[in-house]
Amino acid sequence: MTRRHADPVEVRGTGDRPTHFLWRDRIYAVREVLGHWKESGPWWEEARRAGAPGGAGRSLPVAEAPPMTALGRCIRTEREVWRVEASPGRTFAAGVYDLSLDPEAGRWTLTRTAD
């Protein structure tokens, strides 16, 4: 079963690879890195603002609008995602976890779990 989260986590690693993370007062050891990619967004908001097909030219309330540059272009935030297999100990079954790094803020978030 897959679950979505938005929980802050503390991540430790060697080089640029996570080796451990602290989530809900438990230390998880990364057994294997299953994937690593970068995501950027919110491209869909930019298309909606420009009136692209499917966007119907609607505008969003200010509270929901993405950050914009002085020229009115959408700022696309990037984050790195690491999909790892990890467990809170040797005797526990491993699960799959998505750890997301916001490089600008230097914050890690657990965004998805699968068991």
Protein Blocks (a to p, Z undefined) as FASTA:
>chain_A
ZZdddddcddddehjbcfbdceehiacddfbdfbdcdddddfklmmmmnopghklopacd
fklpccddfkopacddddddddddddfbfkbccddddddddfknopacdfbdcZZ
